[in-house]
């Protein structure tokens, strides 16, 4: 497969998972009574586009050139967290940025498990993440 097609594919996958994580985080914050402040659709899409370009590009570099350096994927996670923290500097707390990344990781792992045919792993991922969210919601509602 051509390198530009691979990069575009990784960028698109990162964009889709990041946007779906934003939507699910907004729903989760509505359930627990926390108000997640989002910008306009265009501005959020631009922030997600930049963040997903960083994620997709770094993932493409690791997969294409240095497969043994998977530990280096922490760098794009930190950069994406900084992009979202700067993009929502006054509105979001560190908790919101952490939860956004947790949602994205859970969505990515769930989708990869389904596409790989590992249905039991996908279901376990979904159940564990839902249980973790239930515990977090329980603590947040009691505060």
C-alpha positions in Angstrom: 0.0 0.0 0.0 1.3 3.5 -0.8 2.6 5.5 2.1 0.3 8.4 1.5 -2.7 6.1 1.6 -1.6 4.6 4.8 -1.0 8.0 6.4 -4.5 9.1 5.3 -6.1 6.0 6.6 -4.4 6.3 10.0 -5.4 10.0 10.1 -9.0 9.2 9.2 -9.2 6.4 11.8 -7.7 8.7 14.5 -10.2 11.4 13.5 -13.2 9.1 13.7 -12.2 7.7 17.1 -11.4 11.2 18.5 -14.8 12.6 17.3 -16.7 9.6 18.6 -14.8 9.9 21.9 -15.9 13.6 22.1 -19.5 12.7 21.5 -19.5 9.9 24.1 -17.7 12.1 26.6 -20.3 14.8 26.2 -23.1 12.2 26.8 -21.3 10.8 29.8 -20.7 14.2 31.3 -24.4 15.0 30.8 -25.3 11.8 32.7 -23.2 12.6 35.7 -24.2 16.3 35.7 -20.9 17.8 34.6 -21.1 20.4 31.9 -18.6 19.7 29.1 -18.1 23.0 27.3 -17.5 22.4 23.6 -16.8 25.1 20.9 -18.6 25.3 17.6 -18.7 22.3 15.3 -16.1 23.8 13.0 -13.6 24.7 15.7 -14.0 21.3 17.4 -13.5 19.6 14.0 -10.3 21.7 13.4 -8.9 20.8 16.9 -9.8 17.1 16.3 -8.2 17.3 12.8 -5.0 18.6 14.1 -4.9 16.2 17.0 -5.7 13.2 14.8 -3.1 14.3 12.3 -0.5 14.1 15.1 -1.8 10.7 16.3 -2.2 9.2 12.8 1.2 10.5 11.7 3.0 9.2 14.7 1.3 5.8 14.5 2.1 5.6 10.8 5.8 6.4 11.5 6.0 3.7 14.2 4.1 1.1 12.1 6.0 1.8 8.9 9.6 2.5 10.1 10.2 1.4 13.7 7.7 -1.3 14.7 9.7 -2.2 17.8 9.3 1.4 19.2 5.7 1.1 20.2 6.5 2.7 23.5 7.1 5.9 21.6 3.3 6.2 21.1 3.0 7.9 24.4 4.4 11.0 22.8 1.4 11.6 20.5 -0.9 11.0 23.5 0.8 13.7 25.4 0.7 16.1 22.4 -3.0 15.4 21.9 -3.7 16.1 25.6 -1.8 19.4 25.3 -3.7 20.3 22.1 -7.0 19.8 23.8 -6.0 21.4 27.1 -4.8 24.5 25.1 -7.9 24.4 22.9 -10.1 24.4 26.0 -7.8 26.2 28.4 -10.5 27.8 30.6 -13.3 25.3 30.1 -11.8 21.9 30.7 -10.1 20.3 33.7 -7.4 17.7 33.5 -10.1 15.2 34.3 -11.9 16.0 31.0 -8.7 15.6 28.9 -7.9 12.3 30.6 -11.4 11.0 30.1 -11.3 12.0 26.4 -8.1 10.0 25.9 -9.6 7.1 27.9 -12.7 7.1 25.7 -10.5 7.2 22.6 -8.4 4.3 23.8 -11.4 2.2 24.7 -13.1 2.9 21.4 -10.0 2.1 19.4 -9.3 -1.1 21.3 -13.0 -2.2 21.0 -13.0 -1.5 17.2 -9.6 -3.2 16.6 -10.8 -6.3 18.5 -14.0 -6.4 16.5 -12.2 -6.0 13.2 -9.6 -8.6 14.2 -12.3 -11.1 14.9 -11.6 -11.2 18.7 -15.2 -10.8 19.8 -14.6 -12.0 23.4 -11.9 -9.4 23.9 -14.2 -6.8 22.4 -17.0 -7.7 24.8 -14.7 -7.8 27.8 -13.3 -4.4 26.9 -16.8 -3.0 26.6 -17.9 -4.5 30.0 -14.7 -3.4 31.8 -14.9 0.2 30.4 -18.6 0.4 31.2 -18.0 -0.8 34.8 -15.2 1.7 35.2 -17.5 4.5 33.9 -20.2 3.3 36.4 -17.8 3.6 39.3 -16.6 7.1 38.1 -20.3 8.2 37.7 -21.1 6.9 41.2 -18.2 8.9 42.8 -19.1 12.0 40.8 -22.8 11.9 41.7 -21.9 11.6 45.4 -19.7 14.7 45.3 
